[in-house]
Amino acid sequence: MCSHRSSCASSDGDSTTPHIVAAHPEQGWNLLCNGAIVFDDTGELLPDGRVVAPHRVPTGQLAVAA
């Protein structure tokens, strides 16, 4: 699906490498060139239908500036 000269990672790999081919920030999701859909809540929908649950950091573990 990806047409870049240096091909992007497959949807099984790191989802931060592929490029965004359709951005919909008003709806909270982006389509990546490998066919995956990533959501603002860090969840993902992979091209084969698998779902990656959101992996949010609990608020107790967030860094706080002193």
Buried (B, 14 or more C-beta within 10 A) or exposed (E): BBEEEEEBBBBEEEBEBBEEBEEEEEEEBBBBBBBBBBBEEEBBBBBEEEEBEEEEEEEEEEEEEE
